[in-house]
Amino acid sequence: MDKLQEVEAKHARLRALLAQRNAAALYLRRSRNIAWVSAGADSSIVLDSDNGVYSLVITPEQR
């Protein structure tokens, strides 16, 4: 599985979670969560912070 396929599979899992929870979107800020959903992207700069320098909003239609 390449990175694009991995991201697509994870987005499908998140779409299912959003539908199950009847939620409109998922907001991710933690570096480890962003790394997971993006197949390894690093959003950290400050070493002592759990939050990255950017956030992700994932909806059923887009990521």
C-alpha positions as CSV (number, residue, x, y, z in Angstrom):
1,M,0.0,0.0,0.0
2,D,1.5,3.4,-1.0
3,K,1.0,6.6,1.0
4,L,-2.0,7.8,-1.1
5,Q,-3.8,4.5,-0.6
6,E,-3.0,4.6,3.1
7,V,-4.4,8.1,3.4
8,E,-7.5,7.1,1.4
9,A,-8.1,4.1,3.7
10,K,-7.8,6.2,6.8
11,H,-10.1,8.8,5.4
12,A,-12.7,6.1,4.7
13,R,-12.4,5.0,8.4
14,L,-12.8,8.6,9.5
15,R,-15.9,9.0,7.3
16,A,-17.4,6.0,8.8
17,L,-16.7,7.3,12.3
18,L,-18.2,10.7,11.4
19,A,-21.4,8.9,10.1
20,Q,-21.5,6.7,13.2
21,R,-21.3,9.7,15.5
22,N,-23.5,11.8,13.3
23,A,-20.8,14.4,13.3
24,A,-20.2,17.0,10.6
25,A,-16.4,17.2,10.9
26,L,-13.3,16.1,12.8
27,Y,-10.7,18.6,14.0
28,L,-7.2,17.4,14.5
29,R,-4.4,19.4,16.2
30,R,-2.0,16.9,17.8
31,S,1.1,16.1,15.8
32,R,0.7,12.4,16.3
33,N,-2.9,12.5,15.0
34,I,-1.9,14.5,11.9
35,A,1.0,12.1,11.3
36,W,-1.4,9.1,11.5
37,V,-4.0,10.5,9.1
38,S,-1.4,11.8,6.7
39,A,0.7,8.7,6.6
40,G,3.7,10.3,8.3
41,A,3.6,14.0,7.8
42,D,5.4,15.9,10.5
43,S,3.6,19.1,11.7
44,S,5.7,19.7,14.8
45,I,8.2,22.6,15.3
46,V,8.1,23.2,19.1
47,L,9.6,20.1,20.7
48,D,7.7,20.4,24.0
49,S,4.3,20.8,22.5
50,D,1.8,18.0,21.5
51,N,0.2,20.4,19.0
52,G,1.5,20.8,15.5
53,V,1.9,24.1,13.6
54,Y,-1.2,23.4,11.5
55,S,-4.5,21.6,12.1
56,L,-6.7,19.4,9.9
57,V,-10.4,19.5,9.5
58,I,-11.8,16.3,8.0
59,T,-15.4,16.1,6.7
60,P,-17.2,13.2,5.0
61,E,-16.6,15.0,1.6
62,Q,-13.1,16.4,2.0
63,R,-9.9,16.2,4.0
